[in-house]
Amino acid sequence: MYTPSAFAFDATRRVGEFLSSHGLGIVTLADRGEVEAVHVPLVQVPGPTPLGTLLGHVAQANPVRRCFDGRESLVVLSGPDAYVSPDWYESEGLVPTWNYVVIHLRGRIRHVGDRSELKHIVERLSAIHEARLAPKPVWTIGKLSSESLDVMLRGIVGFAIDVERVEGKAKLSQNRNSRDREAVARALAERDDAKSRQISAAMTRSSTDGQLESIQDAAVRVADLAEDVSRHVPSRK
């Protein structure tokens, strides 16, 4: 991934956060001269490498399952993103761009066939995302009958990726001056979509040394930022 130094951040401790917040990852693999891409929820657990292991599963019928043989894989975890209009800058003569946060992980992918391990993957994934639906009572795998559980487990194939390398990129207008950055953050905070507001918060809260603040923490504070902006920007109605 092309990452100018201004946009790089240490993503080592951000992987679990990204997976909890955004859920879906893209696993890419080379197979028979073609590139395969799988969109799948993932969970991070301790593993044989210091960077941990990613777990997931696909449908039994998915032909990509034949690639779970130890070959190299690239996983893309996408955070929030937003279009940036040149009209928002204080400076003139600039062009449109796109701000975003993303993490790339590389490692070898292997098959997980043990029934108890496969069940564990389903339990971990559902527990993470059911917790986000509170106050709804959580769904657990224990609510399935033994017959339904057997059908489910026979219909999926598990995999594990032992992560060997992590790259983080947060393109948040760090290459612009402070006035332009602040102007873009204010404009994004006024947008109606959550991604724009998350990018605004990340821009406002990111530190000067290039280390990205937690996207979750930034998202929590976006309402405060939007309220502050509303006091200084005339209504468009």
Secondary structure, DSSP 4 states (H G I P E B T S, - for coil): ----GGGEE--TTTHHHHHHHH-EEEEEEEETTEEEEEEEE-EEE--SSTT-EEEEEEETT-GGGGGTEEEEEEEEEEEEEEEE-GGG-SSSS---EEEEEEEEEEEEEEEE--HHHHHHHHHHHHHHHHHTTTTSPPP-GGGS-HHHHHHHHHTEEEEEEEEEEEEEEEESSTTS-HHHHHHHHHHHHTSSSHHHHHHHHHHHH--TTSPPPPHHHHHHHHHHHHHHHHHHS----
